[in-house]
Amino acid sequence: MRLVGLLLLLCAGAANAATGFMSDWKTPTGSIVRVYTCGSDVCLKVVKLDASAPVTTDKQNPDAALRVRSLCGLTIGTGFRAVDAAHLGGGLLYDPKSGHTYHGTIAVEGDALKLHGYIGISLFGRTETWQRVAAVEACK
């Protein structure tokens, strides 16, 4: 009976761990990205581009056929799962500025979201901090 209770507690904790992440976040470039559940995972999608964004299409995508798609509405993070109440892991982050996809982890610290992208070993990656904002109307 204790094992069943422990499993239920762990499952509930994993389900609730991602809720602190579910929000709209302002990137250093001024765009807004929404963190949301997509099936059993957590994903990230651009919902608003900064008015001064120099590029509005996925110009750096390695697939030439995708270079004309809009950045607004673009899913840039997939496959993240709760590690604990403050961390997501196991996902992929797409950087439209470079056209590269990286392994990623995400940590929430109050109203700050820290995304860490890397290739191979996490130690050699880069971390970017986003700020929580009020929900915005998603671009179409």
N, C-alpha and C positions, 0 to 999 in steps of 0.2 A: 504494500500500500504506500509506503514511503517513497518507493521508486516512482510510482505513478505520479504522486504529488510533486516530486522533484522534476520529473519530465514536463509536467504541465507548467510549472514555474519557469523552467528554462525556455520553453516554447513561447510563453507569454512575454518573457523578458526579451527574447529575440524579436518578436513582433513589435514590441513597444520601443525597442532600441532605435529603430529608424525614424520614429515620429519626430524627434528633435531636428531632424534633417529636412523634413518636408516643409519647404518654404520657397520663397523667391529670394535670390541672392544676387547682389550687384558685384560684377567682376571689376578688376582694376581698370579695364578699358571702358567701363560705364554701361556695358550690356547687362541684361537681366537674364539669369538662368533659373529655371524651376527644377527643384529636386522633387521627384514624385515616385510612387510605386508603379511598377510595370510588371504585372504578374506577381511572382514571388521575389522579384528583384527590386532594386532602386535604380532609377535612371535620371539623367539630366538632359534638359532641353532648353535651347535658347528661346526665350519668349519675347524679348525686346532688344533691338539693337540700339546702341547709343546714336543719337542724331548725327554725331560727328564721325561715325564709323567710316573709315576710308574705303572699306570693301564690304559689300552686302551679299556677295555670292561666295561659294566654296572654291575660290580660285586656285588654292594650293592642293586640292585633292589629287592624289596620285592617279585616280581614275578620271581621265579626261572627260568622260560622259557626265560626271557628277560636278564638274567645275561651274556649271551654270545654275545649280540649285541654290536657293536662298539660304542664308545663314539663319534667318529668322524662322523658327520652327524646327531647326536641325537638332537631332539628338546627338549630344556630345559625350554622354556617359552611359554605359550599360553594364549590367551584370553585377552590380554591387549588392553585397549582403551584409547584414548586421554582424559585427564582431562582438560588440558590447554596446552599452547605451550611448557611447560617444564616438564610436568608430565604425566605418564601413570598409570593407575590403573586397578583394577578388574581382574588381571591375576593370573596365577599360575606359580610358579617357581619350577622346579625339580632339586634337588641337587644330582648329581651322586655319590658324595663322601659319602653321608649318605644314599641315597636311599629314602629320604623323599621329599614330595611335600609340598610347602608352598604357602600361599596367598602372593601376592607381589605388590609392587609399584616400579616405575622406575622414576628417575628424571635425566634430562640432564643439566649439567652445563658446557657449553663450550665443551671441549674435555674430560670431565669426565662424566661417567654414574654411577649413584648411584642406586643400586638395594637393596631393603629392603624386606626381606622375614620374614614372621611371621605365627604363628599358633594362631588363636583366635583373640587376641588384638594386633594391630600394635605396641603398646608401648613395647611389650616384644620380638620384633624381632631383627634381625641382619642386618646391612647394609654393603655392599661390594662395593668398587669403582673400576670401570674398566676404561681403557684409550682408546681413539679413536686411531685407526691405519688405514693405507692405506688398501684398499681392498686386500684381499688375495685370491688365488685360493682355492676353496672349495675342501675338501677331497672327495674321492669317496667312 
